[in-house]
Amino acid sequence: MPAWICRTCGVQYPDTGQPPGGCPICNDERQYVGWGGQQWTTMPEIAGAHAVVLREEEPGLVGVGVEPSFAIGQRALLVRTAQGNVLWDCVSLLDDQARAAIAELGGIDAICMSHPHFYAAHVEYADAFDARVFIPRADQQWIQRPSPRIELFDDDVQPVPGLTLARIGGHFDGAAVLHWPAGSQGRGALLTGDTITVVPDRDWVSFMWSYPNLIPLDEATVLGIARRVERFAFDRVYGGWWGRIIVHDGAAAVRRSADRYVARLHGERPGGGRADGGREGGRRGRLAAAAGVDEGLDARAGHVLRGDR
């Protein structure tokens, strides 16, 4: 029996004689059902017109993508360490060439994903390489293909020694990032998928509840995301697609991007202008307002992370 894959989001479902009645991930307001209605495919069918490609991003980091692009079009990342290899995010195809190439690179010891839109065929990859899969307990409801390889965690976990998978919330309650201290020549790298998305202007990132439907996040959640990654030292940020990389000063980019996001939520525009035509007397007013929010941030963001919206 085939393991069905949603053509729109690329997430794989269990082996059944008939495809599921719908895709809960696409039916959620953060995603969408394709304009032609719910459609399903299988991995052998995808392999007929697509192939997995591997490209080195930097020493110790290999991108894993599908060409031509399929579904959402993300690329995964294989982090190679002396303590074991971790696949960050996943794609919907594992072909024979990719299986052999990944095995030559040392295989996969653990799989971690930024959020459910990028779950793809993670069970297929886990079974192929005898890997553990780490998913935040907060996103347990979004698991579409159960497996005994899946291990739930609450806030932080080390998939292999030296790497930290951290739940920071926002896009999903369990949205996560992976911190790789050895990345960027020892200056550190943060792998974010689109939990924190690297935008086309690669000096900046952004944050959203829904990217395709352009639904923003609230102020407390955005500031909470920025605060939660401050404990990590990182120079580089790897987003969810080929080329979406902040090459230098990534930590500062996340901080200033959060500040800009909140400023726009308040109607502030560059140069001190406001959306209502008024003027804001410097940055002092916004910083005071942000400080007021910050006092209750942990409690409020905690509610968001638990799903109490």
Order of alpha helices (4+ residues) and beta strands (2+ residues): beta-beta-alpha-beta-alpha-beta-beta-beta-beta-alpha-beta-alpha-beta-beta-beta-beta-beta-alpha-beta-beta-beta-alpha-beta-beta-alpha-alpha-alpha
